[in-house]
Amino acid sequence: MTLITPAAKSLKSSTNDGKIFEEAIQIAYETAMDGLGATKKMIPQHGKQVAHREKSFGLQDPGATVGMLIIRTIANHILGNTLQY
């Protein structure tokens, strides 16, 4: 949820603002990347990482990483593999 919800809202907002779909996808991808980076500053509240709360601080959330891979794959398919990682 840390990155999928903001990316979806960004996509909806961009298309409502009249941006072309490809540009909206790019913006949603960038929003998701920001969300992924933000997970490094969070302490886990759920899942397996809870047992390692302090050790997990500063690390990317594994679930968010999977979400990012899904979003990146979809965006790359739409944009023709033009995303910069």
C-alpha positions in Angstrom: 0.0 0.0 0.0 2.9 2.3 0.6 3.5 2.7 -3.1 0.6 1.1 -5.0 -2.1 3.4 -3.7 -0.1 6.6 -4.3 0.9 5.4 -7.8 -2.8 4.6 -8.6 -3.9 8.0 -7.3 -1.2 9.7 -9.3 -2.3 7.9 -12.5 -5.9 8.9 -12.0 -5.0 12.5 -11.2 -2.7 12.8 -14.2 -5.2 11.4 -16.6 -7.9 13.7 -15.1 -5.6 16.6 -15.7 -5.4 15.7 -19.4 -1.9 14.2 -19.5 -1.4 11.6 -22.2 -1.5 8.1 -20.9 2.2 7.4 -21.4 3.1 10.5 -19.4 0.7 9.6 -16.7 2.2 6.1 -16.5 5.7 7.6 -16.2 4.5 9.9 -13.4 2.8 7.0 -11.6 6.1 5.0 -11.8 8.1 7.9 -10.3 5.5 8.2 -7.5 5.9 4.5 -6.8 9.7 4.8 -6.7 9.4 7.6 -4.2 7.1 5.4 -2.1 9.7 2.6 -2.3 12.4 4.9 -1.1 10.2 6.1 1.8 10.0 2.5 3.1 13.6 2.8 4.2 12.5 5.3 6.9 9.7 3.2 8.2 9.7 0.6 11.0 7.8 -2.5 10.1 4.4 -2.9 11.7 3.2 -6.2 10.0 4.6 -9.3 8.5 7.8 -11.2 9.1 9.9 -8.1 9.5 8.2 -7.1 12.7 10.5 -9.5 14.6 13.4 -7.5 13.3 12.0 -4.0 13.6 15.2 -2.0 14.4 17.4 -4.1 12.1 14.9 -3.4 9.2 15.2 0.3 9.6 17.0 1.7 6.6 16.2 -1.3 4.4 13.7 -1.4 1.6 10.5 -3.1 2.5 10.3 -6.5 0.7 6.6 -6.3 0.0 7.0 -2.8 -1.5 9.8 -4.1 -3.6 7.5 -6.7 -5.1 4.9 -4.0 -5.8 7.5 -1.9 -7.5 8.5 -4.8 -9.7 4.9 -5.2 -10.8 4.4 -1.5 -11.5 7.7 -1.3 -13.3 6.8 -4.3 -15.5 3.4 -2.9 -16.4 4.9 0.5 -17.1 7.7 -0.9 -19.2 5.2 -2.9 -21.3 3.2 0.2 -21.9 6.2 2.5 -22.5 8.2 0.0 -24.6 11.0 -0.7 -22.0 12.1 3.0 -21.8 12.1 3.4 -18.0 15.4 4.3 -16.3 16.0 2.3 -13.2 
